Amino acid sequence: MIPFFMAWGMFFMIPCPYKKWDSSKYPQMLNFLPAVGLMCGILHALAAFILAKLSAGLIGGGILAVLPWILTGFIHLDGYMDCADAVLSRREKEERLRILKDSHVGSFAVIMMVVLGILQFAACANFSLSGREYFALALIPVVSRSCTSAAVLNLAPLPTSSYAKMFRKGTPPLLKLIPLIVTAAAAVIAPVLCGRKGLCVLFGIIGYLLTLLYIKSDLGGMSGDISGASITLSELVAFCALALL
């Protein structure tokens, strides 16, 4: 279970009860990323249920909008902002890659953070869930993270990304299939359990793929920042679909 606790310690804000690190288990750690997503999703769905019972209104919408970022320590949001600065700069590829690695926050990151915040708040403030439909909300971060596990394990990394190379090195073929199986299973289970609102999971997958294809084609490979941006926008699309369906 060491890879699970490694994933917990790296991608989940709540302190991990078992702190042990084994660098040889990086690929296995990535396969536990959907499990961390499920932990985030359960807490998000529980918060949505409680806030609905309290009739929290717009305040509840604001809490639900920021809670997914808080639960992950803002790690994926950091990648989203880095990618916004790099891709929207419209510079030469070498300069875009330099901007991607720059720790400073640029104007494009700030603008896109405002856009993200407005849309995520609007979606979360308009959730109307009951019964099994809360399962759909809980499964959204599972799918976004299983997609990113598959992408990091199977796609060519950016030359500057030690993160992606770290996870791909010596990964058995079976491990590369696991996140794909999880993604497919969640896409089937969510509509069966939750009806029409369960389709939000499928929209989340589509949102992830479109984001990944756009940023990857612009920058030329896979990286941790691209993973973070794809997770963030995948969940935004899924939240919007859940509110609208």
Secondary structure, 3 states (H helix, E strand, C coil): CHHHHHHHHHHCCCCCCCCCCCHHHHHHHHHCHHHHHHHHHHHHHHHHHHHHHCCCHHHHHHHHHHHHHHHCCCHHHHHHHHHHHHHHCCCCHHHHHHHHHCCCCCHHHHHHHHHHHHHHHHHHHCCCCCCCHHHHHHHHHHHHHHHHHHHHHHCCECCCCHHHHHHHCCCCHHHHHHHHHHHHHHHHHHHHHHHHHHHHHHHHHHHHHHHHHHHHHHHCCECHHHHHHHHHHHHHHHHHHHHHC
